[in-house]
Amino acid sequence: MTAFFSLAKSTIGKKAIMAGSGLIMVGWIVLHMAGNLLVFAGQDHFNAYAEMIQSGFHIEPALLWAMRITLLACVGLHIWAAVGLSGRNRAARPVAYAGGRKNHATSYAAEFMLGAGVVLLLYLVFHLLHLTVGVFSDDVVQHAAFSKKDAYRNLVVGVGNPVVGAFYVLANLALGMHLHHGIKSAFQTLGLNDDRWNPLKDALTRWVPVFTTGAALLVALSCMFGVGVLIEAPDLSWTPSH
């Protein structure tokens, strides 16, 4: 156990934790975005999907909490490792370059990743409060009462707010760029940067950001402009049809 904590405190340990937690979150993001595309299948299908998740995939409600705790732990570890590595990078170069020389490209990428990470953390907090908890229900953000029984209505009405929708668009563009650099870095950190793994790394680096960002933008813009989405049953007592 002591050896594990010693490794976790090291630079390579923090990088490994950052890579591993990041890849777990990438998997969840891909599945989450794929599920969100069901909004185009209509209110019944999207709400049935949401109800399946809430029920623990129709297996065990505790599975939902296990998933939430795992993801929360990954977010916490990812942030902890990122802050630790950023601090070490600054400590290793406490004095700016003479003559104002700029950092290398890798330093720019690291600084961008940290900034994008802050934006994404704020987006995650807002997203959970907005569409999971319903903190902004029946106000200038949501414009309608929040209902745990109608995830479709919450999404379409909530993201349909132009200001909220624009924030979702910008945040998901940042997410796409964060994923592009992060996936590549994770492969390098885990020692998977050779001819055997490069095709997979290149494919994931290219297509995961394209899919996740594309899906998020499609949903957000559709809700904002009312294209491809329709609130078929505004009654908040909605129950899944069978």
Backbone torsions as a table, in degrees:
resi	resn	phi	psi	omega
1	MET	NA	-40.7	178.2
2	THR	-62.3	-40.0	179.2
3	ALA	-62.9	-38.7	179.7
4	PHE	-63.2	-47.0	-179.4
5	PHE	-66.6	-34.2	177.4
6	SER	-65.0	-41.4	178.1
7	LEU	-65.6	-40.9	-178.9
8	ALA	-63.3	-29.2	-179.5
9	LYS	-80.4	-17.1	-178.3
10	SER	-78.8	164.4	179.8
11	THR	-62.9	-46.8	-179.2
12	ILE	-65.3	-35.8	178.2
13	GLY	-64.5	-44.1	178.9
14	LYS	-63.9	-39.5	178.5
15	LYS	-64.5	-40.0	179.1
16	ALA	-66.1	-41.3	177.7
17	ILE	-63.9	-41.7	179.1
18	MET	-63.8	-42.1	-179.7
19	ALA	-68.2	-47.3	-177.9
20	GLY	-64.2	-46.6	179.2
21	SER	-64.9	-37.2	179.5
22	GLY	-63.7	-43.5	-179.1
23	LEU	-66.1	-36.4	176.1
24	ILE	-62.5	-43.4	179.5
25	MET	-67.6	-33.5	176.9
26	VAL	-61.3	-44.2	178.2
27	GLY	-59.3	-43.6	179.5
28	TRP	-66.3	-40.7	-179.5
29	ILE	-61.5	-42.7	179.5
30	VAL	-61.4	-46.8	179.3
31	LEU	-64.8	-40.1	-179.7
32	HIS	-62.8	-44.9	-179.9
33	MET	-67.4	-37.2	177.2
34	ALA	-62.9	-42.1	177.8
35	GLY	-64.2	-37.5	-179.6
36	ASN	-63.7	-26.1	179.1
37	LEU	-66.4	-16.1	176.9
38	LEU	-66.7	-9.7	176.1
39	VAL	-59.3	-27.2	-179.4
40	PHE	-81.8	-7.3	176.0
41	ALA	-86.3	-9.9	177.5
42	GLY	111.6	170.4	-174.1
43	GLN	-63.0	-44.9	-178.7
44	ASP	-61.2	-47.2	-176.9
45	HIS	-67.1	-42.8	-178.3
46	PHE	-67.1	-42.5	179.8
47	ASN	-68.9	-32.4	175.7
48	ALA	-65.9	-38.2	176.2
49	TYR	-63.9	-45.5	179.3
50	ALA	-62.9	-39.9	179.6
51	GLU	-66.2	-35.2	177.7
52	MET	-63.3	-43.5	178.7
53	ILE	-63.2	-47.3	-177.8
54	GLN	-62.5	-28.6	-178.7
55	SER	-85.6	3.0	-176.9
56	GLY	76.3	40.6	177.6
57	PHE	63.2	32.1	-180.0
58	HIS	59.3	22.7	179.9
59	ILE	-115.0	-59.4	-176.6
60	GLU	-157.9	120.0	-179.2
61	PRO	-53.1	-30.9	-179.2
62	ALA	-63.3	-21.3	179.2
63	LEU	-63.1	-35.1	178.8
64	LEU	-63.4	-42.8	179.3
65	TRP	-70.2	-33.8	176.1
66	ALA	-63.0	-41.1	178.4
67	MET	-66.0	-43.3	-179.8
68	ARG	-63.5	-43.2	-179.3
69	ILE	-65.5	-41.1	178.3
70	THR	-61.7	-46.4	-179.7
71	LEU	-66.6	-39.5	177.9
72	LEU	-62.7	-40.8	177.9
73	ALA	-63.7	-40.9	179.1
74	CYS	-63.9	-42.4	177.8
75	VAL	-61.6	-45.8	-179.8
76	GLY	-62.2	-45.4	179.6
77	LEU	-65.9	-38.5	179.9
78	HIS	-62.4	-45.8	179.6
79	ILE	-66.4	-43.8	-179.9
80	TRP	-58.8	-45.6	-179.5
81	ALA	-67.3	-40.8	-179.0
82	ALA	-63.6	-45.2	179.6
83	VAL	-64.4	-42.1	179.1
84	GLY	-62.2	-44.4	-180.0
85	LEU	-67.9	-38.4	178.4
86	SER	-63.1	-41.6	178.4
87	GLY	-63.1	-40.0	179.4
88	ARG	-68.0	-36.6	178.8
89	ASN	-64.4	-41.2	179.1
90	ARG	-68.0	-39.4	-179.5
91	ALA	-66.1	-31.6	-179.3
92	ALA	-73.7	-19.1	178.7
93	ARG	-136.3	68.4	-175.6
94	PRO	-68.6	-20.2	-178.3
95	VAL	-112.1	134.2	-179.1
96	ALA	-65.5	157.5	178.3
97	TYR	-60.3	141.2	178.0
98	ALA	-63.8	140.9	178.7
99	GLY	74.3	10.6	177.3
100	GLY	72.9	23.7	-179.6
101	ARG	-61.6	137.1	-176.9
102	LYS	-78.6	159.2	177.6
103	ASN	-69.9	166.6	176.6
104	HIS	-71.9	169.7	-179.1
105	ALA	-59.5	-34.8	-179.3
106	THR	-65.7	-34.5	177.9
107	SER	-68.9	-39.5	176.3
108	TYR	-60.8	-44.0	-179.0
109	ALA	-62.7	-41.8	-179.8
110	ALA	-64.9	-41.5	179.2
111	GLU	-66.4	-39.8	177.6
112	PHE	-64.0	-42.5	-179.1
113	MET	-61.3	-39.5	179.6
114	LEU	-67.1	-44.1	178.9
115	GLY	-64.6	-43.5	178.5
116	ALA	-64.3	-35.2	179.0
117	GLY	-62.7	-38.5	178.0
118	VAL	-64.9	-43.9	177.8
119	VAL	-60.3	-43.3	-178.2
120	LEU	-68.5	-33.6	176.7
121	LEU	-65.1	-44.7	177.6
122	LEU	-62.1	-40.6	178.5
123	TYR	-64.1	-42.0	179.9
124	LEU	-62.5	-45.0	179.8
125	VAL	-62.3	-46.9	179.6
126	PHE	-63.0	-43.8	-178.5
127	HIS	-59.2	-44.3	179.4
128	LEU	-66.7	-43.8	178.5
129	LEU	-65.6	-34.6	-174.8
130	HIS	-75.2	-54.8	-170.5
131	LEU	-109.8	-7.2	177.4
132	THR	-107.3	-45.8	-177.8
133	VAL	-91.4	-34.8	-179.8
134	GLY	81.2	32.0	-178.8
135	VAL	-61.2	-34.2	-175.3
136	PHE	-93.9	20.3	-177.5
137	SER	-60.4	136.5	173.3
138	ASP	58.3	42.0	175.1
139	ASP	-137.7	-164.7	-175.4
140	VAL	-66.7	-18.1	179.3
141	VAL	-85.2	-50.1	-174.3
142	GLN	-88.9	-35.6	-179.4
143	HIS	62.8	9.8	179.0
144	ALA	-162.7	152.4	179.5
145	ALA	-62.1	134.4	179.0
146	PHE	-76.8	139.0	178.4
147	SER	-135.8	123.8	177.5
148	LYS	-67.7	-14.4	179.4
149	LYS	-86.6	-11.1	-175.5
150	ASP	-134.1	74.3	-179.8
151	ALA	-61.9	-33.0	-179.6
152	TYR	-61.8	-49.8	-179.8
153	ARG	-63.5	-41.9	178.4
154	ASN	-57.2	-43.6	-177.8
155	LEU	-69.2	-51.3	-174.9
156	VAL	-64.7	-44.3	-179.5
157	VAL	-73.9	-44.7	-176.7
158	GLY	-64.6	-48.9	-178.9
159	VAL	-79.1	-16.2	176.4
160	GLY	-67.7	-19.0	173.4
161	ASN	-61.5	122.5	-174.7
162	PRO	-55.2	-41.4	-179.0
163	VAL	-68.2	-44.9	178.5
164	VAL	-64.1	-45.0	179.8
165	GLY	-60.1	-41.8	179.2
166	ALA	-64.1	-38.5	177.3
167	PHE	-64.1	-41.5	177.7
168	TYR	-62.1	-40.7	179.6
169	VAL	-62.3	-50.2	-178.5
170	LEU	-63.7	-41.6	-179.6
171	ALA	-64.4	-38.4	-178.4
172	ASN	-77.4	-24.6	170.0
173	LEU	-65.9	-41.6	176.6
174	ALA	-64.0	-38.1	178.2
175	LEU	-61.9	-43.3	180.0
176	GLY	-60.4	-44.2	179.2
177	MET	-68.5	-36.4	177.7
178	HIS	-63.7	-42.5	179.3
179	LEU	-66.1	-40.4	-177.9
180	HIS	-58.2	-48.4	-179.5
181	HIS	-76.3	-38.4	-175.1
182	GLY	-65.8	-41.5	-179.7
183	ILE	-64.3	-43.5	179.1
184	LYS	-61.7	-44.0	-179.6
185	SER	-65.2	-37.7	-179.6
186	ALA	-63.1	-42.2	178.0
187	PHE	-61.9	-42.7	179.9
188	GLN	-65.2	-43.4	-179.3
189	THR	-62.6	-39.5	-177.1
190	LEU	-85.1	8.2	177.1
191	GLY	73.4	26.0	-178.2
192	LEU	-110.0	45.1	-175.1
193	ASN	-118.2	63.0	178.0
194	ASP	-141.9	-175.7	-174.1
195	ASP	-61.6	-27.0	179.9
196	ARG	-70.7	-37.0	-173.5
197	TRP	-103.6	-14.6	-175.8
198	ASN	-58.9	-40.4	177.7
199	PRO	-59.9	-42.7	178.6
200	LEU	-66.7	-43.6	179.3
201	LYS	-59.9	-46.2	-178.6
202	ASP	-63.7	-40.2	-179.3
203	ALA	-66.3	-45.7	-179.4
204	LEU	-67.8	-39.7	179.6
205	THR	-62.3	-34.4	-178.1
206	ARG	-84.4	-50.1	-167.1
207	TRP	-89.7	-28.3	177.6
208	VAL	-63.2	-48.5	176.6
209	PRO	-62.1	-38.2	179.9
210	VAL	-63.1	-46.0	-178.6
211	PHE	-67.2	-50.6	-175.3
212	THR	-64.8	-46.0	-179.8
213	THR	-68.1	-42.7	179.4
214	GLY	-60.8	-44.5	179.6
215	ALA	-63.8	-44.6	-179.2
216	ALA	-63.8	-43.2	-179.6
217	LEU	-67.4	-38.7	179.3
218	LEU	-61.7	-45.3	179.6
219	VAL	-65.9	-47.7	-177.5
220	ALA	-61.8	-47.2	-178.2
221	LEU	-67.8	-34.9	177.8
222	SER	-65.1	-40.8	177.6
223	CYS	-68.0	-38.7	-178.4
224	MET	-66.7	-38.7	-175.3
225	PHE	-105.1	0.9	177.1
226	GLY	66.7	33.3	-179.4
227	VAL	-106.5	120.7	176.9
228	GLY	82.3	-1.0	177.6
229	VAL	-128.8	146.9	-176.8
230	LEU	-154.6	130.1	175.8
231	ILE	-84.0	101.1	-173.4
232	GLU	-80.0	-27.7	-175.9
233	ALA	-140.1	92.3	-177.1
234	PRO	-69.8	-5.4	179.1
235	ASP	-64.7	120.5	-176.3
236	LEU	-74.7	-1.5	176.5
237	SER	-91.6	19.8	-176.4
238	TRP	-53.9	137.7	173.4
239	THR	-130.6	149.6	-177.7
240	PRO	-59.4	140.2	176.5
241	SER	-88.2	147.7	-178.2
242	HIS	-124.7	NA	NA
